[in-house]
Amino acid sequence: MKIMKKKDMYIRYHKNRDQRRRKKRKIIAGSTAAAVFLLFSSLFLLWHFHIVDMNSFMPDKKSKTEVHEENSSYNSGNKKEDTGIAEDVSADTLTPAEVFDSAQSPLTDNIKRTETKAEADITPDVAKEEKEVNEPVKGIYVSGFRAGISDYMSELISLAENTEINAMVIDIKNDNGEITYKMDQPLVNEIGAGTNYIKDMPGLVKKLKEKNIYLIARVVAFKDPLLAKERKDLCLKKKGGTVFKDKNGDRWVNPYKKEVWDYLVDIGKEAALQGFDEIQFDYIRFSTDSGMKQVDFGKDGKSKSKTETITEFTKYACDSLKPLGVKVSADVFGTIIGSKIDAEIVGQDYAKMAEYLDYICPMIYPSHYGEGSFGIDYPDTKPYETILGALKKSNEVLTADGKNDKGKLAEVRPWLQDFTATWVKHHINYGKEEIKEQIKAVYDTGHTEWILWNGSNNYTKTALEKK
C-alpha cells in the first residue's frame, strides 16, 4: 500500500478544491443565465400584451405604449408656438398623426362596394334611437388585451364604481391592425385580423352596461401594418413601387383608397352591433415620417390635398355611422389647433373635422409640446398652464369657424396625461396633483369632458373624485 506523502496530499487537496470551485461557478453562472433569460422572456411577453410599460424599465427611452401616438416630433425642442410637428431631415425618422375630412365620398367610382354583415343587419329603418349622454364623459383608455382579462377589468370596473370615471375607450382595432375579438367581417377574415384577446365581447359589453359605463370603441384608422401587408394594393408605396415603412418599420394604408374607408366604417358598424355607444377613430391621419416625401398616393393624391381627403373620410364615416344611433369622434394632434403647417402635414383640419363629428378629442398632453409653446419654457412641467393654453386656442379656432348646418360644432373632449414622460429632458413626475391640474384647466376653459391616457392602463386613483 502506497503511503501518500504530505506534499502529494496538499496538492491533491488544492486540486480538488479548485475543481469544486470551478463546478460551483459553472452552476452559479448557469443558474444566473437561466434566471436572466426567464426574466427577460417574461418582460417581453408582458410588454407584448401591454400588461406592463417598458418605459418603467428604460427611464431614458420613450415608451411606445405609454404615448397615445408616437409624437416625438412634438418633443423636438421646436420653440414655435404655432407648430409642434416638425419634418425630420433624416430619412424615416418622423411620427404619425390623425385626421378626418368633409364633403361627399370622393372615390366611390373607383372601387365596387360589397355589402357586409353589419350593413345587412342594420339599416336606418331599424337603427336604434340615437343615444344621449346623460352626464359628461370622464373616461379612461383600456387596451384590447387587458379588456379580455377579467381580473384587470374587475379593477377598472371598481375604479368606475368608486370614482367619477364613467366611460371606457376600448380597443376594437388596435395599432397593429388586429381586431381584438373574433369579428365576422369579410376583409377581417380575409387578412386574418381577428384575435381572441376579448373572448366574450357580448358578455363584456353587457357587464359594463350594467355598471352604466359609456362605451367608446377605439378604431385605429390609417396606421394598419396588417392590412397593408396582406393587401399591398391598399398600402402606401414609394414612387419606385417599394412599400413605404415608417421609422418603426410599420406599414400604413393609403387614406385616398375608398376600400380602406369602407373597411374602417364596417368595423365601426360591427362595434355598434355589439352595443358600443360611440366609435372613435385614432390615427385618422397621414404618417409624419420624412419618408412620406417619396410616397406616391396615386391619381387622387394629385387632385386632393391631405386635409381634403381626411375631411372627406370624416364626413363619410359620420354619415355612415350616425344613422345607427352611435356617436362618432376622432383623436387629433394638439398642435394642429390653429397651425396650418401642422394641419397640412398630418391632414387634420381641426375646424372642418368638428363640423361633422360629435366629439373631437385633441391629444394635448403637456409632454408633447415643444419648449416655448404657449409661452411656457417647459410645458411638461406646467400641466395646468399647458392644458389651459391649448384649450383656449381650441375655443378661439372653433368660435372663429362658426357653426355647421345643424347649429353646432363637435364637443371638445381632450385626452389628458396620466403618465410620466421620462424621455422628455425637462419633465416632472405625474401624479395626483398634476392630473388634477389638467382636469381643472378643462373646466376653467368651459369644457366638461375628458379622457385619461395611460398605455398600461394603470391610472392614478387618488386624482379622481370619489362618488
N, C-alpha and C positions, 0 to 999 in steps of 0.2 A: 504494500500500500504506500502510494506516494504521499509524502507529507508536504503540504503546501507551505512554501516559505512566507514569512511575514510580508515581504515585498510584493510577492505574487498576489497575496490576499488583498493587499492595499490597491493594487492595480485593478484586479477584478471587481472590487467593490465600487471603485470610482467609475469603471466602465459600465457596470450595471446601473449605477446611479444616473449616468449620462443618458443611457438608453431609456430609463424610466422618465427622465425629464423630457426627452425628445418626444416620447409617446404621449406624455401629458400635454405638451404644447400642441401636438397634432390634434389631440382630442378637443382641446380648447378652441383652436383655430377652426376646426370643422364645425363645432357647435355654434361658434360666433357667426361663421359664414351662413349656416343654415338659418339662424335667428334673423340675420340681416335680410336674407332672401325672403323669408316669410313676412317680415315687417313691410318691406317694400312691395311685395306682391299684394298684401292686404291693403296697403295705402293706395296702390294703383286701382284695385277693384272698388274701393270706397270712393276714390275720385271719379272713376269712370261712371259710376252710377249716381254721382252727385250727392253722396252721403256726407262727405267732408269736403272742405275747400282747401286745396293745396296751398293757397295763399297763407294759411296758418303755419305751414312748414317752410315756406320760402318768402320771408317777410320783405325781401327786396324785389320780388317779382310781382307782376300784375297777374292776379288770378283770373283765368278765363271764365270761371263760373260765377265769380262774385260780381262782375260788372255786367250790367244789363246788356250792353253792347260793347264791342271791342273798340272803345272810343279813345284810343291812345292819342289820337290827333288833338283831342281836347287838352291833353296834358303836355303839349309840346312847348310850352313856355310862350305861346303866342300872346302878345300883350294887347292885341286889338280887341276892343270891346265888342265889335260887331261880328266877329268870326272866331270860331274855335275849331273849325275843320280845315286843316292845312294839308295841301298836297305834298307828299314826301318826294324829294328829288331822286331818291334811290328807288330801284325797281322793287315792286311788290312789297311795299312797306307801310301802306296806309290801312285805314279801318273802315267799317261799314256804318250805314245809317238807314232810315226807313221812310217810306212815303206813300201817299195816295194822290189821286188826281180827279179832275172834273171833266164833264162833257159826256157825250154818248159813247157807247162802246165802239172803239175805233177799228179793231182788227177783225170784226165779225165775218168779213168776206174771205178771210184767209184760211180759216180752219173750221171744218164742219163740227158742230157741237153734238155731243152724244148725251142723251138723257140718262141721268144717273138714278140710282135708287132713291136718293134724297129728293130729287125733283119729281119722281113718280109718286112718292108717298106724301109729299107736302105741296099743296097748291094754295094760292091766295084764298080760294073759297073755303078751305078747311084750316087755314092758318089760325093759330091761337091768337087771342087778343093781345095787343102789344102790352108788355109788362111795364108797370110803373114802379120805379124805385121809391119805396116809401120813405127811406131815410138816406142821407148822404153816404156814399160808399167810402169805407175806410178799410182798405184791403191789404193783402199780402200775396206774394208770389209763391207758388208751390210747383216744384218740378214734377214731371210725369212719373219719374221713378219713385219719389217719395209719396206721391199721391196713391201709389199702388201698395204701400206698406201700411198695414192697419195700425201698428204701434205709432208710427210717425204721424199718421192722420189723426189719431186719437189725441196726440199732444197739441196739434194745431186746432182741432175742434175745441179742445179745452181752452185754448187761448182765446178763441172767438166767444166761448160761453162766459168767460170771466173778464173780458176786456171790451173795449169799443170796437174791436175788429168784427166786421160783418160781411166781408166779401173775400173771395179767393180767386186769384188768377192762376188757372191750372193749365199746364202744357197739354195741348192736343196734338200739335205738330211742333216738334222741337227743333233746336238749332242744327241737328244732324239730318233733318228731313224725315225723321221717324214719326210715325203716328203712334201715340202712346197706348193705344189699345187696338184690339182686332176690329178695325173698321171695314165694313163691307162696301167698298167703293172700287170701281173698276181699275183706275190708274194706281190706286194704293196697292191693290192685289197684283197688278202687272209688274210693278217695280219692287215688290216685297217690302213695302214701307211699314206695314203693320207690325207692332210688337205686342208683347204681353205684359208690359210694365204695370198697367192697370187691368187686372184680370176681370173685374166685375164693375164696368163703368155704370150700368144702371143702378147697381147697388150703392156705389159711391155717391152718385147724384141724389138718390133717394135719402141717404143718410144725411147729407149736407143740407138738403131741402128741409128735412125735419128739424134741423137746427136753425132754420131761417137764414142760411148763408147764401148770399147773392153769388152766382156762379158765372165766372168770366172764362171763356175758352181762349187760350193763347195760341195763335196760329202764326208761326214764323213764315214769312212770305217768300222773298226772293233770294234769300240765302238758303239754298237747298242742295247740299252736296250729293244726296242720294238720287233725287230726280235728275239732276244734272249729269250724274254718272250713267244712269240707266237709260236716259233719253237724251242722247247727245244733240239731237235736233232742237232741244229746248235750252241747252246750256249756252253760256257766254263763250264766245270764241274770239281769238285774236284775228287780225286781218289776214294772217298767213294760214288760218284754218285750225291752228292748235287751240286746245282748250285753255280758257283763262282760269287761273287759280290765284287766290289772294295770298297774302304773306304767310298765312297759316296753312296753306295748301288746300283750302276749301274751294269747291266749285260753286258757282252761282247760276241761277236760271235767268233767262232773258226777260226783263219786265215788259218788253214790247210784244211778247208772244201771248196771243189770246188764249191758247190752250193752257198756259200756266195760270192765267186769271181764272179760267173755269175750274181748274183743279183746286185752287185755293178756296173759291166760293163753294164748291161741292163739299169740301171738308168742313167749312163753316155750317153748311146745311145739315150735315151729319151731326155736328155738335149741337145744333138747335134741336134735332130729333131726340137727342139724349136728354134734353131738358136744360141746357145752359141758357142763361138769361142774356148773355152778351157775347159777341165774337170780337176779339181784339187781335188786330194784325200787328205783328212785330217785324222788324227788318223789312218794312214796307218802303224800300228804297233801292238805290244803286250802291254798289260797293264803292268805297272811297279809296281803294288801293290805287297807287300810282300806275299800276299796270293797266288800269282801265283806259288809259290813253290809247292803248293798242287794240282795244276791243272793237269789233265790227258788229253793230246791232242789227244789221240788215237794212232793207229799204225803208222801213218805218222809222228807223233811227235817224234817217236823213231828213225826214219831214216833220218830226215831232221832237220837242225838247224833252229832257228828263222830267221836268216838273209837269209838263203837259201829260206825259204818259202815266206818271204816278197819280196825278189828279183824276185822270180818266179811270184808272183802276179803282180808285177810292169810290167814285160815283157808281161805277159798275157793281162793286161789292155791296154798297149800301142799297142800291135799287134792287139787288137780288135777294138780300138777306132781311131787310126790314119788314117786307110783307109777311115774313114768317113769324113776326112777333118778337124778334130779338133786337137788342141794341147793337150798334156797331161802333167800334172805337179803333184808334191807331196810336202806336207809340212813335214818337218823333224825337229827333235830336233837339236838345235845348237850345243850341246855338243857331238853329235856323230861324229862330224868332227874331224878326227884324233884320236878318242878314241875307241879302240877295245872293251873295257869294256862296255862302254855305248851302242855301236852298238849291242852287243850281248844281252844286257838286253831288248832293245826295238825291235830288229830285223832289224834295219836300217843300211845298208851298204851304206854310202854316195857315194863312187865312183862307186860301182856297180849299184846303182839306177840311177846315172847320165848317165850310158851307154844307157839307154832306154828312159828316159824322155826327153821331150823338155825343161822343166824348172824344176829346183829343188829349193825349197823355204825353206831355213833354218830359223827357228824362233829364231833369235839371239837378242831377247830383252835383254837389259842390266840388267834388273831386274831379269832375270832368270839365271844369272851366279853366282856361289858361290864366296865368298870372296877369293881374291888371283888369280882369273882367269886372264890369260894374264899378270900377274904381277901387277894387279890393286887391291888395297885393297878392295874397294867397287865399283864394276862395275857399279851399277846403277847411281852412282854419276859422272861417266865418260862416257857419251854416245858416244862421238867420238872415244875415245881410245878403248872402248869395241867392237864397230862395226868394227873398223879397224883391231883389233886383230883377230876377228872371221873370217873376210873375207880374211885376209892374210893366215890364216890356211886353209881356203877353197881352195884358189888358189894353195897352196902347195900340198894339197891332190889330187886335180884333175889334176895338172900338172904331179905329180908322176905316176898317173894311166894311163896317155897317152890318146889315142883316141879310139873310138869304130870303128866298121867296116864301118860306114858312114863318118868317118873322124872327128867327133866331139863329145863332151860330152854335157850334158844339160847346158843351160844357167843358171847362178845363179841369182835368183831373191829373195832377202831376205825380210822377214817380219820385220818391224820396229815398235818401241814402241811409240804409241800416247796415253799414259795413265800414271797416276802416281801410282806407286806400293807402296801404303801406308802400305801394310803388310810386306814390307822389312824393317828391322831395320834401315839400313843406306841407305835411299832413298832421292831423291830430287823431287821437283815438275817438271813435264814435260810440257813444253810449247813451244813457238816459237823457242827459241834458241836450246833447247835440240833435237828437231826434225830436225832442220836444220843441226845440228852437225852430226846426224846419216846419213842423206842423203849425206852430204859431204864425210863422210867416205866411203860410197858406191862408189862414183865417184873416190875417191882417190885410191881405190884398183882396178880400171879398169872396174867396172861394171856400167851399165846404168839403171837398172830396180829395182823397189822396190814396196812394198805394205805396207800401214799403217794399224795397228790393233787397234781398239777401240771397245770393246764389245757392247757399247751402240750406236755406230756409230756417236759419237759426235767428229768431227775432228777439229784440230787447223788450221783454215783457214789462219791465219797470217804467218804460217810456210811454206806455199806453194807459189811458184812463180806465179805471175799473167800472164794471157795470153795477 
